[in-house]
Amino acid sequence: MLSRVANHTYWLGRYLERAEDMARAMIVHDHMLLDLSDVDRATIWYQLVAINGNEQAFSELFDSATEQNVMQFLISSADNPSSLVNTLSAARYNLRACRSVIPKAMYELVNEVCLAAADVSGKTLTSADSRNFLRRAEHSLLAVAGAANGSMSYNKTFLFMRIGCFLERADMTSRILDVRCAKLLGNTTTVGLTPYENTQWIAILQSLQAFQMYMSEVRRPINGPDVLNFVLKNQEHPKSFRFCVQRLESFVQRLPHAPALHEKVEQLINDVDKADVLELARNQTELHQFIDELQISLASIAVDINENFFPIQEQTQEQTQ
């Protein structure tokens, strides 16, 4: 397999996962605010900007974090490198470059959602238009994931695409936890959560498609330590950080000449396993530091993958971590 093709399939997996996760995060966020009537909505909307670390870019374009400004920035803004429009544009760029190894069904689905995103590029959308677009995008991207799993051979192409997917998913899980937990860790009991706290914890789980599975497996009222433990350490849910890194390890094992990369992934798994969730739940500063360390480890793994398997980087379009 050509290094150039492997590079494009890897980034295709990353961008598709990023677009799906952000679309779902915005949908859940919008639904959550319907249940929270007496809150500082500007602060709540700003959480979505902080998840991708785009605070500076947002402040340069908008004066306030209103619903319309945040949705425009995250969905259709051409000046935000992490907007859905730009993310899906990057996915389409990589798709075209590796179309010879992508099944036709998957190619057509990705192309459709990318063209739909291009139609709203630079536009100011109403709340209704934003909701409709996000819902269609989420459904389309879920169909893409199904087409990949159901129609691709489990060869090197699939391997690199899934490495990109799970690396991006682990990173997004850590970001959602870091940003959304910032003001929720004062109450670590299993009773006495305020409606605001309860709704926020539920939103974290729903952003990761984990609410129903959490309720069926944990069988206790919503509380911070249990949610943190489930999202960080659960070994069976596909959106938990531990599961993502475990899958990443299984794929990395199939890569040739990558013992150092394998060691880094194993060390990341050990760091998660050794984490004291109860202590992290009591101290938001420690949790933030711990998640920072996880993200640094993920970034280091991504750098090693690029250096070992994609030594010649194309200059036609910058790929963004």
Disulfide bonds with the S-S distance in Angstrom:
none
